[in-house]
Amino acid sequence: MTPTGETRFSVMLLKLLLPIGVLVMLGVAIRLLPTSPEFTPFRQGTCTPGASNFVSSQPPALPGEWQGSKGYFVIPGSVELNYCQPGRLIIEARGDLATNGGAPLLVLRTDAGQREELVDKPQTFELDVGLSGRVILAFPNDETDALYRIVTLERLAVVGRTRCTSALVRDQQRITFQGATTGAVYDLKGQRLEPCEAGDLYLTVSGPAVNGTGPQLLVQQEGAILLNQEIKGRASFRLPLRTASAVQLSVTNFAGRQVKYRNLFIDRVDFTPLTQ
């Protein structure tokens, strides 16, 4: 039986509409996915015993260090500890007090609940770990009385014809990189980028507003201005580098005063699983 012109048209229309329908259904499914999954019970194969993951609210500032069962926080952030089964946790903590802001705050969260402790002296805390075997230690209040305009380099990459080593320099500190690096620009002196070749400079930056004004980021090469822009929130740029000459990054309207810091130290974490 030979299909008619009307039949052929209907088949063609169906072929055109089918991908659109699939995309619509996929979009609806994505919208229904949870954005921040809660604690879930441990399932075999989904947990790595002893694993930890540090998350900072202000990347890429130094997050501190975590080694085995102890570590420290130097910026607002949290570390997730995975034990993969219920049990009891003993934590020894101490902190540096800020004269104008008091003790550091330790937030302890499990799927059984959350508690907050001011660490104003060396202290020991005991904590029941729920079925998920997950514990989150959070440190939200590292600094007080802070006023600053600073540009955070969330991603800085030099892309040319070859993969070579560039450097980011300030004072005596020199950071070399091949792919991308992170850092911070916080005054007129700023940082000097030494690209290994001509190409494109990719920047993803962020900056807070102080008194309603964000940091003014100035990027120059051989006296030419590549970028001069106020940064509020997050922004990405692609800047052409015609030569491998040094590139200067600076903040021209930096504002600051003395900042009082709190540091939070976790000296010991002991986990005892429940007997099976």
Accessible surface in RSA format (square Angstrom, percent):
REM  Atomic radii and reference values for relative SASA: ProtOr
REM  Chains: A
REM  Algorithm: Lee & Richards
REM  Probe-radius: 1.40
REM  Slices: 20
REM RES _ NUM      All-atoms   Total-Side   Main-Chain    Non-polar    All polar
REM                ABS   REL    ABS   REL    ABS   REL    ABS   REL    ABS   REL
RES MET A   1   236.19 122.3 151.08 100.0  85.12 202.7 127.25 108.2 108.94 144.3
RES THR A   2   113.90  81.0  96.53  97.9  17.37  41.4  62.70  84.2  51.19  77.4
RES PRO A   3    68.98  50.3  58.00  52.9  10.98  39.9  66.10  54.6   2.88  17.9
RES THR A   4    78.89  56.1  70.58  71.6   8.31  19.8  74.39  99.9   4.51   6.8
RES GLY A   5    41.82  51.6   0.00   N/A  41.82  51.6  25.98  71.3  15.85  35.5
RES GLU A   6   141.59  81.3 129.74  98.2  11.85  28.2  49.53  95.8  92.07  75.2
RES THR A   7    64.71  46.0  61.01  61.8   3.71   8.8  41.42  55.6  23.30  35.2
RES ARG A   8   126.78  53.2 123.66  63.0   3.11   7.4  53.42  73.0  73.35  44.5
RES PHE A   9   129.64  64.9 127.39  78.9   2.25   5.8 129.08  78.3   0.56   1.6
RES SER A  10    59.36  50.2  52.45  70.0   6.91  15.9  32.77  69.8  26.59  37.2
RES VAL A  11    70.18  46.2  68.90  62.4   1.28   3.1  70.11  60.9   0.07   0.2
RES MET A  12   120.95  62.6 119.06  78.8   1.89   4.5  93.59  79.6  27.36  36.3
RES LEU A  13    78.69  43.8  76.95  55.0   1.74   4.4  78.25  55.0   0.44   1.2
RES LEU A  14   118.67  66.1 116.43  83.3   2.23   5.6 118.31  83.1   0.36   1.0
RES LYS A  15   143.01  69.8 131.74  80.8  11.27  26.8  80.80  72.7  62.21  66.3
RES LEU A  16   119.29  66.4 113.52  81.2   5.77  14.5 114.94  80.7   4.36  11.7
RES LEU A  17    93.88  52.3  89.54  64.1   4.34  10.9  89.65  63.0   4.23  11.4
RES LEU A  18   113.30  63.1 109.03  78.0   4.28  10.8 113.30  79.6   0.00   0.0
RES PRO A  19    72.49  52.8  66.83  60.9   5.65  20.6  72.10  59.5   0.39   2.4
RES ILE A  20    98.54  56.1  98.54  73.4   0.01   0.0  98.54  71.0   0.00   0.0
RES GLY A  21    31.63  39.0   0.00   N/A  31.63  39.0  31.13  85.4   0.50   1.1
RES VAL A  22    82.91  54.6  81.21  73.5   1.69   4.1  81.72  71.0   1.18   3.2
RES LEU A  23   118.78  66.1 111.20  79.6   7.57  19.0 111.41  78.2   7.37  19.8
RES VAL A  24    90.96  59.9  83.25  75.4   7.71  18.6  90.05  78.2   0.91   2.5
RES MET A  25   140.66  72.8 133.14  88.1   7.52  17.9 107.12  91.1  33.54  44.4
RES LEU A  26    97.24  54.2  93.04  66.6   4.20  10.6  96.80  68.0   0.44   1.2
RES GLY A  27    30.65  37.8   0.00   N/A  30.65  37.8  29.83  81.9   0.82   1.8
RES VAL A  28    79.97  52.6  79.04  71.6   0.93   2.2  79.26  68.9   0.71   1.9
RES ALA A  29    50.92  46.8  44.66  68.9   6.26  14.2  48.56  68.4   2.35   6.2
RES ILE A  30   102.00  58.0  95.63  71.2   6.37  15.4  95.78  69.0   6.22  16.9
RES ARG A  31   205.62  86.3 172.74  88.1  32.88  78.3  58.60  80.1 147.02  89.1
RES LEU A  32   141.04  78.5 114.84  82.2  26.19  65.8 117.80  82.7  23.23  62.5
RES LEU A  33   113.27  63.1 105.91  75.8   7.36  18.5 106.44  74.8   6.83  18.4
RES PRO A  34   100.54  73.3  74.40  67.8  26.14  95.0  85.62  70.7  14.92  92.7
RES THR A  35   139.23  99.0 101.26 102.7  37.97  90.5  82.65 111.0  56.58  85.5
RES SER A  36    78.73  66.5  67.11  89.6  11.62  26.8  44.98  95.8  33.75  47.3
RES PRO A  37   102.87  75.0  80.32  73.2  22.55  82.0  85.00  70.2  17.88 111.1
RES GLU A  38   111.93  64.3 103.09  78.0   8.84  21.0  61.51 119.0  50.42  41.2
RES PHE A  39    29.95  15.0   9.44   5.8  20.52  53.4   9.44   5.7  20.52  58.7
RES THR A  40    67.89  48.3  64.48  65.4   3.41   8.1  44.50  59.8  23.39  35.4
RES PRO A  41    82.39  60.0  79.71  72.7   2.68   9.8  79.72  65.8   2.67  16.6
RES PHE A  42    71.06  35.6  46.07  28.5  24.99  65.0  50.77  30.8  20.29  58.1
RES ARG A  43   143.37  60.2 138.88  70.8   4.49  10.7  66.80  91.3  76.57  46.4
RES GLN A  44   165.87  92.8 139.03 101.6  26.84  63.9  62.27 132.5 103.60  78.6
RES GLY A  45    73.12  90.2   0.00   N/A  73.12  90.2  36.98 101.5  36.14  80.9
RES THR A  46    86.02  61.2  46.74  47.4  39.29  93.6  50.11  67.3  35.92  54.3
RES CYS A  47    29.44  22.3   8.74   9.7  20.70  48.7  11.35  28.8  18.09  19.5
RES THR A  48    93.18  66.3  88.23  89.4   4.95  11.8  53.21  71.5  39.97  60.4
RES PRO A  49   101.51  74.0  82.90  75.6  18.61  67.6  83.25  68.7  18.26 113.5
RES GLY A  50    62.45  77.0   0.00   N/A  62.45  77.0  32.87  90.2  29.58  66.2
RES ALA A  51    35.17  32.3  24.38  37.6  10.79  24.6  34.21  48.2   0.96   2.5
RES SER A  52    53.73  45.4  23.65  31.6  30.08  69.3   2.55   5.4  51.18  71.7
RES ASN A  53    84.87  58.5  81.46  78.7   3.41   8.2  23.43  56.4  61.44  59.4
RES PHE A  54    56.82  28.4  30.20  18.7  26.62  69.3  30.20  18.3  26.62  76.2
RES VAL A  55    84.39  55.5  79.71  72.2   4.67  11.3  83.03  72.1   1.35   3.7
RES SER A  56    25.16  21.3   7.84  10.5  17.32  39.9   7.95  16.9  17.21  24.1
RES SER A  57    80.00  67.6  43.73  58.4  36.27  83.6  52.13 111.0  27.88  39.1
RES GLN A  58    76.92  43.0  69.03  50.5   7.89  18.8  30.97  65.9  45.95  34.8
RES PRO A  59    67.89  49.5  63.90  58.3   3.99  14.5  64.51  53.3   3.38  21.0
RES PRO A  60    41.52  30.3  17.99  16.4  23.53  85.5  23.98  19.8  17.54 109.0
RES ALA A  61    43.98  40.4  28.44  43.9  15.54  35.3  40.51  57.0   3.48   9.2
RES LEU A  62   143.32  79.8 139.48  99.8   3.84   9.7 139.63  98.1   3.69   9.9
RES PRO A  63    51.08  37.2  51.01  46.5   0.07   0.3  51.01  42.1   0.07   0.5
RES GLY A  64    16.98  20.9   0.00   N/A  16.98  20.9   3.21   8.8  13.77  30.8
RES GLU A  65   100.76  57.8  92.17  69.7   8.59  20.4  34.66  67.0  66.10  54.0
RES TRP A  66    50.02  20.1  20.17   9.8  29.84  70.1  18.69  10.0  31.32  50.8
RES GLN A  67   122.12  68.3 112.66  82.3   9.46  22.5  41.04  87.4  81.08  61.5
RES GLY A  68    76.87  94.8   0.00   N/A  76.87  94.8  46.10 126.5  30.76  68.9
RES SER A  69    54.64  46.2  47.84  63.8   6.80  15.7  23.79  50.7  30.85  43.2
RES LYS A  70   117.96  57.5 117.66  72.2   0.30   0.7  60.36  54.3  57.60  61.4
RES GLY A  71    12.86  15.9   0.00   N/A  12.86  15.9   9.44  25.9   3.42   7.7
RES TYR A  72    70.07  32.7  68.17  38.8   1.90   4.9  37.79  28.4  32.28  39.8
RES PHE A  73     0.60   0.3   0.60   0.4   0.00   0.0   0.60   0.4   0.00   0.0
RES VAL A  74    38.09  25.1  32.95  29.8   5.15  12.4  32.95  28.6   5.15  14.0
RES ILE A  75    15.87   9.0  15.87  11.8   0.00   0.0  15.87  11.4   0.00   0.0
RES PRO A  76    18.15  13.2  18.15  16.5   0.00   0.0  18.15  15.0   0.00   0.0
RES GLY A  77    11.11  13.7   0.00   N/A  11.11  13.7   7.00  19.2   4.11   9.2
RES SER A  78    28.55  24.1  28.36  37.9   0.19   0.4   8.21  17.5  20.34  28.5
RES VAL A  79     0.82   0.5   0.80   0.7   0.01   0.0   0.82   0.7   0.00   0.0
RES GLU A  80    41.49  23.8  40.64  30.7   0.85   2.0   6.87  13.3  34.62  28.3
RES LEU A  81     9.72   5.4   9.72   7.0   0.00   0.0   9.72   6.8   0.00   0.0
RES ASN A  82    25.56  17.6  24.96  24.1   0.60   1.4   1.05   2.5  24.50  23.7
RES TYR A  83    36.12  16.9  29.76  16.9   6.36  16.6  26.21  19.7   9.91  12.2
RES CYS A  84     8.19   6.2   7.48   8.3   0.71   1.7   7.28  18.4   0.91   1.0
RES GLN A  85    62.14  34.7  61.25  44.8   0.89   2.1  13.02  27.7  49.13  37.3
RES PRO A  86    28.66  20.9  28.66  26.1   0.01   0.0  28.66  23.7   0.01   0.0
RES GLY A  87     3.46   4.3   0.00   N/A   3.46   4.3   0.00   0.0   3.46   7.7
RES ARG A  88    94.93  39.9  93.86  47.8   1.07   2.6  45.26  61.9  49.67  30.1
RES LEU A  89     0.00   0.0   0.00   0.0   0.00   0.0   0.00   0.0   0.00   0.0
RES ILE A  90    52.74  30.0  52.62  39.2   0.13   0.3  52.62  37.9   0.13   0.3
RES ILE A  91     0.00   0.0   0.00   0.0   0.00   0.0   0.00   0.0   0.00   0.0
RES GLU A  92    57.21  32.8  57.21  43.3   0.00   0.0  10.91  21.1  46.30  37.8
RES ALA A  93     2.42   2.2   0.00   0.0   2.42   5.5   0.25   0.4   2.17   5.7
RES ARG A  94    99.64  41.8  99.64  50.8   0.00   0.0  26.85  36.7  72.79  44.1
RES GLY A  95    19.20  23.7   0.00   N/A  19.20  23.7   0.66   1.8  18.53  41.5
RES ASP A  96    62.69  43.9  58.87  58.6   3.82   9.0  19.50  45.9  43.19  43.1
RES LEU A  97    97.94  54.5  72.94  52.2  25.00  62.8  72.94  51.2  25.00  67.3
RES ALA A  98     6.02   5.5   0.00   0.0   6.02  13.7   3.10   4.4   2.92   7.7
RES THR A  99   124.92  88.8  83.68  84.8  41.23  98.3  86.15 115.7  38.77  58.6
RES ASN A 100    73.16  50.5  37.46  36.2  35.71  86.0  41.84 100.7  31.32  30.3
RES GLY A 101    30.48  37.6   0.00   N/A  30.48  37.6  13.56  37.2  16.92  37.9
RES GLY A 102    35.17  43.4   0.00   N/A  35.17  43.4  30.80  84.5   4.37   9.8
RES ALA A 103     9.50   8.7   3.40   5.2   6.10  13.9   3.40   4.8   6.10  16.2
RES PRO A 104     0.00   0.0   0.00   0.0   0.00   0.0   0.00   0.0   0.00   0.0
RES LEU A 105    34.44  19.2  34.44  24.6   0.00   0.0  34.44  24.2   0.00   0.0
RES LEU A 106     0.00   0.0   0.00   0.0   0.00   0.0   0.00   0.0   0.00   0.0
RES VAL A 107    16.24  10.7  16.24  14.7   0.00   0.0  16.24  14.1   0.00   0.0
RES LEU A 108     0.41   0.2   0.00   0.0   0.41   1.0   0.00   0.0   0.41   1.1
RES ARG A 109    76.42  32.1  76.42  39.0   0.00   0.0  11.25  15.4  65.17  39.5
RES THR A 110     5.97   4.2   2.68   2.7   3.30   7.9   0.10   0.1   5.87   8.9
RES ASP A 111    58.52  41.0  23.95  23.8  34.57  81.8  19.04  44.8  39.48  39.4
RES ALA A 112    81.57  75.0  37.86  58.4  43.71  99.4  49.32  69.5  32.25  85.4
RES GLY A 113    40.66  50.1   0.00   N/A  40.66  50.1  37.27 102.3   3.39   7.6
RES GLN A 114   110.28  61.7  70.96  51.9  39.32  93.6  22.15  47.1  88.13  66.8
RES ARG A 115    86.21  36.2  79.82  40.7   6.39  15.2  44.41  60.7  41.80  25.3
RES GLU A 116   104.62  60.1  77.28  58.5  27.35  65.1  19.46  37.6  85.17  69.5
RES GLU A 117    41.96  24.1  40.35  30.5   1.61   3.8   1.88   3.6  40.08  32.7
RES LEU A 118   106.90  59.5  95.06  68.0  11.83  29.7  95.06  66.8  11.83  31.8
RES VAL A 119     0.00   0.0   0.00   0.0   0.00   0.0   0.00   0.0   0.00   0.0
RES ASP A 120    77.36  54.2  61.58  61.3  15.79  37.3  13.42  31.6  63.95  63.8
RES LYS A 121   129.92  63.4 123.57  75.8   6.35  15.1  72.60  65.4  57.31  61.0
RES PRO A 122   108.15  78.8  90.13  82.2  18.02  65.5  90.78  75.0  17.37 107.9
RES GLN A 123    41.44  23.2  31.70  23.2   9.73  23.2  13.77  29.3  27.66  21.0
RES THR A 124    82.63  58.8  53.73  54.5  28.90  68.9  33.04  44.4  49.59  75.0
RES PHE A 125    11.17   5.6   9.06   5.6   2.11   5.5  11.17   6.8   0.00   0.0
RES GLU A 126    83.13  47.7  72.21  54.6  10.92  26.0  18.31  35.4  64.82  52.9
RES LEU A 127    16.33   9.1  14.54  10.4   1.79   4.5  16.33  11.5   0.00   0.0
RES ASP A 128    85.91  60.2  80.00  79.6   5.90  14.0  28.02  65.9  57.89  57.7
RES VAL A 129     6.13   4.0   0.00   0.0   6.13  14.8   0.21   0.2   5.92  16.1
RES GLY A 130    15.49  19.1   0.00   N/A  15.49  19.1  15.41  42.3   0.07   0.2
RES LEU A 131   120.80  67.3 115.49  82.6   5.31  13.3 115.49  81.1   5.31  14.3
RES SER A 132     2.79   2.4   0.03   0.0   2.76   6.4   0.03   0.1   2.76   3.9
RES GLY A 133     0.00   0.0   0.00   N/A   0.00   0.0   0.00   0.0   0.00   0.0
RES ARG A 134    54.36  22.8  54.36  27.7   0.00   0.0  18.48  25.3  35.87  21.7
RES VAL A 135     0.00   0.0   0.00   0.0   0.00   0.0   0.00   0.0   0.00   0.0
RES ILE A 136    30.88  17.6  30.76  22.9   0.12   0.3  30.76  22.2   0.12   0.3
RES LEU A 137     0.00   0.0   0.00   0.0   0.00   0.0   0.00   0.0   0.00   0.0
RES ALA A 138    21.36  19.6  21.36  33.0   0.00   0.0  21.36  30.1   0.00   0.0
RES PHE A 139     0.09   0.0   0.00   0.0   0.09   0.2   0.02   0.0   0.07   0.2
RES PRO A 140    68.83  50.2  44.90  40.9  23.94  87.0  49.22  40.6  19.61 121.9
RES ASN A 141    36.94  25.5  32.02  30.9   4.92  11.8  26.94  64.8  10.00   9.7
RES ASP A 142     3.54   2.5   3.03   3.0   0.51   1.2   0.00   0.0   3.54   3.5
RES GLU A 143    47.57  27.3  30.78  23.3  16.79  40.0  11.59  22.4  35.98  29.4
RES THR A 144    25.19  17.9  18.65  18.9   6.54  15.6  25.19  33.8   0.00   0.0
RES ASP A 145    72.58  50.8  50.73  50.5  21.85  51.7  17.95  42.2  54.64  54.5
RES ALA A 146    36.44  33.5   8.07  12.5  28.36  64.5   8.07  11.4  28.36  75.1
RES LEU A 147    44.77  24.9  42.51  30.4   2.25   5.7  44.49  31.2   0.27   0.7
RES TYR A 148    62.32  29.1  60.93  34.7   1.39   3.6  39.44  29.6  22.88  28.2
RES ARG A 149    30.35  12.7  30.35  15.5   0.00   0.0   0.00   0.0  30.35  18.4
RES ILE A 150    39.83  22.7  39.83  29.7   0.00   0.0  39.83  28.7   0.00   0.0
RES VAL A 151     0.00   0.0   0.00   0.0   0.00   0.0   0.00   0.0   0.00   0.0
RES THR A 152    24.14  17.2  24.14  24.5   0.00   0.0   1.60   2.1  22.54  34.1
RES LEU A 153     0.00   0.0   0.00   0.0   0.00   0.0   0.00   0.0   0.00   0.0
RES GLU A 154    41.09  23.6  25.22  19.1  15.87  37.8  12.55  24.3  28.54  23.3
RES ARG A 155   107.84  45.3 107.36  54.7   0.48   1.2  39.75  54.3  68.09  41.3
RES LEU A 156     0.00   0.0   0.00   0.0   0.00   0.0   0.00   0.0   0.00   0.0
RES ALA A 157     2.96   2.7   2.96   4.6   0.00   0.0   2.96   4.2   0.00   0.0
RES VAL A 158    17.79  11.7   1.69   1.5  16.10  38.8   1.69   1.5  16.10  43.7
RES VAL A 159    72.53  47.7  67.01  60.7   5.52  13.3  69.70  60.6   2.83   7.7
RES GLY A 160    28.40  35.0   0.00   N/A  28.40  35.0   7.70  21.1  20.70  46.4
RES ARG A 161   238.66 100.2 200.58 102.3  38.07  90.7  78.87 107.8 159.79  96.8
RES THR A 162    90.46  64.3  75.39  76.4  15.07  35.9  74.67 100.3  15.79  23.9
RES ARG A 163   176.56  74.1 142.29  72.5  34.27  81.6  66.72  91.2 109.85  66.6
RES CYS A 164    35.03  26.5  26.76  29.9   8.26  19.4  28.04  71.0   6.99   7.5
RES THR A 165    70.46  50.1  51.91  52.6  18.55  44.2  36.43  48.9  34.03  51.4
RES SER A 166     3.48   2.9   1.89   2.5   1.59   3.7   1.81   3.9   1.67   2.3
RES ALA A 167     2.89   2.7   2.89   4.5   0.00   0.0   2.89   4.1   0.00   0.0
RES LEU A 168     1.31   0.7   0.05   0.0   1.26   3.2   0.05   0.0   1.26   3.4
RES VAL A 169    12.51   8.2  11.02  10.0   1.50   3.6  11.02   9.6   1.50   4.1
RES ARG A 170    37.51  15.7  31.35  16.0   6.16  14.7  18.12  24.8  19.39  11.8
RES ASP A 171    84.32  59.1  53.81  53.6  30.51  72.1  32.85  77.3  51.47  51.3
RES GLN A 172   180.85 101.1 149.15 109.0  31.70  75.5  67.55 143.8 113.30  85.9
RES GLN A 173   117.44  65.7 109.92  80.3   7.51  17.9  37.42  79.7  80.01  60.7
RES ARG A 174   134.89  56.6 106.40  54.2  28.49  67.8  47.21  64.5  87.69  53.1
RES ILE A 175    63.92  36.4  60.77  45.3   3.16   7.6  63.92  46.0   0.00   0.0
RES THR A 176    80.54  57.3  59.46  60.3  21.07  50.2  27.40  36.8  53.13  80.3
RES PHE A 177    18.51   9.3   9.21   5.7   9.31  24.2  18.39  11.1   0.13   0.4
RES GLN A 178    90.24  50.5  76.20  55.7  14.04  33.4  18.66  39.7  71.59  54.3
RES GLY A 179    30.47  37.6   0.00   N/A  30.47  37.6  23.33  64.0   7.15  16.0
RES ALA A 180    53.00  48.7  23.93  36.9  29.07  66.1  24.16  34.0  28.84  76.4
RES THR A 181    17.64  12.5  10.23  10.4   7.41  17.7   8.52  11.4   9.12  13.8
RES THR A 182    57.22  40.7  49.55  50.2   7.67  18.3  28.50  38.3  28.72  43.4
RES GLY A 183    15.98  19.7   0.00   N/A  15.98  19.7  15.98  43.9   0.00   0.0
RES ALA A 184    28.17  25.9  25.55  39.4   2.62   6.0  25.55  36.0   2.62   7.0
RES VAL A 185     0.38   0.2   0.00   0.0   0.38   0.9   0.38   0.3   0.00   0.0
RES TYR A 186    80.32  37.5  80.23  45.6   0.10   0.3  54.68  41.1  25.64  31.6
RES ASP A 187    33.69  23.6  33.69  33.5   0.00   0.0  14.37  33.8  19.32  19.3
RES LEU A 188   124.54  69.4 114.49  81.9  10.05  25.3 114.49  80.4  10.05  27.1
RES LYS A 189   119.50  58.3 104.14  63.9  15.37  36.6  82.54  74.3  36.96  39.4
RES GLY A 190     2.03   2.5   0.00   N/A   2.03   2.5   0.11   0.3   1.92   4.3
RES GLN A 191    18.93  10.6  17.92  13.1   1.01   2.4   1.43   3.0  17.50  13.3
RES ARG A 192    90.56  38.0  89.79  45.8   0.78   1.8  26.15  35.7  64.41  39.0
RES LEU A 193     0.00   0.0   0.00   0.0   0.00   0.0   0.00   0.0   0.00   0.0
RES GLU A 194    46.88  26.9  43.12  32.6   3.76   9.0  21.22  41.0  25.66  21.0
RES PRO A 195     7.61   5.5   0.00   0.0   7.61  27.7   0.00   0.0   7.61  47.3
RES CYS A 196    46.15  34.9  12.20  13.6  33.95  79.8  19.22  48.7  26.93  29.0
RES GLU A 197    35.27  20.2  32.22  24.4   3.05   7.3  19.95  38.6  15.32  12.5
RES ALA A 198    43.35  39.9  31.78  49.0  11.57  26.3  32.05  45.1  11.30  29.9
RES GLY A 199    21.91  27.0   0.00   N/A  21.91  27.0  17.98  49.3   3.93   8.8
RES ASP A 200    30.96  21.7  30.96  30.8   0.00   0.0   0.18   0.4  30.78  30.7
RES LEU A 201     0.00   0.0   0.00   0.0   0.00   0.0   0.00   0.0   0.00   0.0
RES TYR A 202    64.61  30.2  64.58  36.7   0.03   0.1  43.79  32.9  20.83  25.7
RES LEU A 203     2.15   1.2   0.00   0.0   2.15   5.4   0.42   0.3   1.73   4.7
RES THR A 204    28.44  20.2  28.31  28.7   0.14   0.3  14.65  19.7  13.80  20.9
RES VAL A 205     0.00   0.0   0.00   0.0   0.00   0.0   0.00   0.0   0.00   0.0
RES SER A 206    22.35  18.9  22.20  29.6   0.15   0.4  12.74  27.1   9.61  13.5
RES GLY A 207     7.89   9.7   0.00   N/A   7.89   9.7   3.45   9.5   4.44   9.9
RES PRO A 208    55.80  40.7  45.04  41.1  10.77  39.1  55.14  45.5   0.67   4.1
RES ALA A 209    56.91  52.3  26.47  40.8  30.44  69.3  26.47  37.3  30.44  80.6
RES VAL A 210    13.35   8.8  10.67   9.7   2.68   6.5  13.35  11.6   0.00   0.0
RES ASN A 211   131.71  90.8  87.42  84.5  44.28 106.6  35.99  86.6  95.72  92.5
RES GLY A 212    54.56  67.3   0.00   N/A  54.56  67.3  35.56  97.6  19.00  42.5
RES THR A 213    51.60  36.7  51.14  51.8   0.46   1.1  23.89  32.1  27.71  41.9
RES GLY A 214     0.00   0.0   0.00   N/A   0.00   0.0   0.00   0.0   0.00   0.0
RES PRO A 215     0.00   0.0   0.00   0.0   0.00   0.0   0.00   0.0   0.00   0.0
RES GLN A 216    48.09  26.9  48.09  35.1   0.00   0.0  13.98  29.8  34.11  25.9
RES LEU A 217     0.00   0.0   0.00   0.0   0.00   0.0   0.00   0.0   0.00   0.0
RES LEU A 218    24.22  13.5  24.07  17.2   0.15   0.4  24.07  16.9   0.15   0.4
RES VAL A 219     0.00   0.0   0.00   0.0   0.00   0.0   0.00   0.0   0.00   0.0
RES GLN A 220    54.41  30.4  53.47  39.1   0.94   2.2   6.22  13.2  48.19  36.5
RES GLN A 221    13.10   7.3   9.85   7.2   3.25   7.7   3.09   6.6  10.01   7.6
RES GLU A 222   126.38  72.6  78.82  59.6  47.56 113.2  46.95  90.8  79.43  64.8
RES GLY A 223    67.49  83.2   0.00   N/A  67.49  83.2  35.57  97.6  31.92  71.5
RES ALA A 224    55.58  51.1  47.09  72.7   8.49  19.3  55.25  77.8   0.33   0.9
RES ILE A 225   105.02  59.8  74.94  55.8  30.09  72.5  74.94  54.0  30.09  81.6
RES LEU A 226    45.43  25.3  22.55  16.1  22.89  57.5  26.92  18.9  18.52  49.8
RES LEU A 227    18.81  10.5  14.55  10.4   4.26  10.7  18.81  13.2   0.00   0.0
RES ASN A 228    83.17  57.4  55.95  54.1  27.22  65.5   9.82  23.6  73.35  70.9
RES GLN A 229    76.19  42.6  73.57  53.8   2.62   6.2  20.32  43.2  55.87  42.4
RES GLU A 230    67.75  38.9  53.73  40.7  14.02  33.4  14.24  27.5  53.51  43.7
RES ILE A 231     1.52   0.9   0.43   0.3   1.09   2.6   1.52   1.1   0.00   0.0
RES LYS A 232   117.74  57.4  90.47  55.5  27.27  64.9  51.12  46.0  66.62  71.0
RES GLY A 233    43.87  54.1   0.00   N/A  43.87  54.1  38.25 105.0   5.62  12.6
RES ARG A 234   159.20  66.8 126.39  64.4  32.82  78.1  44.15  60.3 115.05  69.7
RES ALA A 235    28.82  26.5  20.71  32.0   8.12  18.5  28.82  40.6   0.00   0.0
RES SER A 236    80.65  68.2  52.79  70.5  27.86  64.2  36.58  77.9  44.07  61.7
RES PHE A 237    33.86  16.9  23.40  14.5  10.46  27.2  31.18  18.9   2.68   7.7
RES ARG A 238   154.51  64.9 130.51  66.5  24.01  57.2  38.79  53.0 115.73  70.1
RES LEU A 239    13.90   7.7  13.90   9.9   0.00   0.0  13.90   9.8   0.00   0.0
RES PRO A 240    76.22  55.5  74.48  67.9   1.74   6.3  74.48  61.5   1.74  10.8
RES LEU A 241     4.87   2.7   0.00   0.0   4.87  12.2   0.34   0.2   4.53  12.2
RES ARG A 242   208.17  87.4 181.11  92.3  27.06  64.4  69.52  95.0 138.65  84.0
RES THR A 243    53.04  37.7  48.65  49.3   4.40  10.5  52.83  71.0   0.21   0.3
RES ALA A 244    51.63  47.5  31.46  48.6  20.17  45.9  32.67  46.0  18.96  50.2
RES SER A 245    36.69  31.0  25.37  33.9  11.32  26.1  19.40  41.3  17.29  24.2
RES ALA A 246    46.50  42.8  30.72  47.4  15.78  35.9  31.30  44.1  15.20  40.3
RES VAL A 247     0.05   0.0   0.00   0.0   0.05   0.1   0.05   0.0   0.00   0.0
RES GLN A 248    60.81  34.0  59.38  43.4   1.43   3.4  33.46  71.2  27.35  20.7
RES LEU A 249     0.00   0.0   0.00   0.0   0.00   0.0   0.00   0.0   0.00   0.0
RES SER A 250     3.59   3.0   3.59   4.8   0.00   0.0   0.42   0.9   3.17   4.4
RES VAL A 251     0.77   0.5   0.00   0.0   0.77   1.9   0.00   0.0   0.77   2.1
RES THR A 252    62.24  44.3  31.27  31.7  30.96  73.8  24.13  32.4  38.11  57.6
RES ASN A 253    41.42  28.6  31.88  30.8   9.54  23.0  34.65  83.4   6.77   6.5
RES PHE A 254    89.17  44.6  61.76  38.3  27.41  71.3  61.76  37.4  27.41  78.5
RES ALA A 255    25.14  23.1  19.60  30.2   5.54  12.6  25.14  35.4   0.00   0.0
RES GLY A 256    44.07  54.3   0.00   N/A  44.07  54.3   7.64  21.0  36.42  81.6
RES ARG A 257   127.86  53.7 106.00  54.0  21.86  52.0  59.57  81.4  68.29  41.4
RES GLN A 258   130.06  72.7 110.52  80.8  19.54  46.5  48.54 103.3  81.52  61.8
RES VAL A 259    32.97  21.7  18.40  16.7  14.57  35.1  18.40  16.0  14.57  39.5
RES LYS A 260    64.18  31.3  62.32  38.2   1.86   4.4  32.55  29.3  31.63  33.7
RES TYR A 261   125.08  58.4 108.77  61.9  16.31  42.5  73.51  55.2  51.57  63.6
RES ARG A 262    13.12   5.5  12.98   6.6   0.14   0.3   0.00   0.0  13.12   8.0
RES ASN A 263    39.01  26.9  38.99  37.7   0.02   0.1   0.00   0.0  39.01  37.7
RES LEU A 264     0.00   0.0   0.00   0.0   0.00   0.0   0.00   0.0   0.00   0.0
RES PHE A 265    46.35  23.2  46.35  28.7   0.00   0.0  46.35  28.1   0.00   0.0
RES ILE A 266     1.42   0.8   0.00   0.0   1.42   3.4   0.00   0.0   1.42   3.9
RES ASP A 267    55.16  38.6  43.79  43.6  11.37  26.9  18.49  43.5  36.67  36.6
RES ARG A 268    80.01  33.6  79.69  40.6   0.31   0.7  43.28  59.2  36.72  22.3
RES VAL A 269     9.38   6.2   2.90   2.6   6.49  15.6   2.90   2.5   6.49  17.6
RES ASP A 270    57.86  40.5  54.81  54.6   3.06   7.2  18.11  42.6  39.76  39.7
RES PHE A 271    45.40  22.7  17.41  10.8  27.99  72.8  17.41  10.6  27.99  80.1
RES THR A 272    87.86  62.5  85.72  86.9   2.15   5.1  57.70  77.5  30.16  45.6
RES PRO A 273    59.37  43.3  51.54  47.0   7.83  28.5  51.54  42.6   7.83  48.7
RES LEU A 274   103.20  57.5  98.41  70.4   4.79  12.0 100.00  70.2   3.20   8.6
RES THR A 275   136.89  97.4 108.96 110.5  27.92  66.5  83.96 112.8  52.92  80.0
RES GLN A 276   186.97 104.6 115.00  84.0  71.98 171.4  95.46 203.2  91.51  69.4
END  Absolute sums over single chains surface
CHAIN  1 A    16352.8      12969.9       3382.9       9578.0       6774.8
END  Absolute sums over all chains
TOTAL         16352.8      12969.9       3382.9       9578.0       6774.8
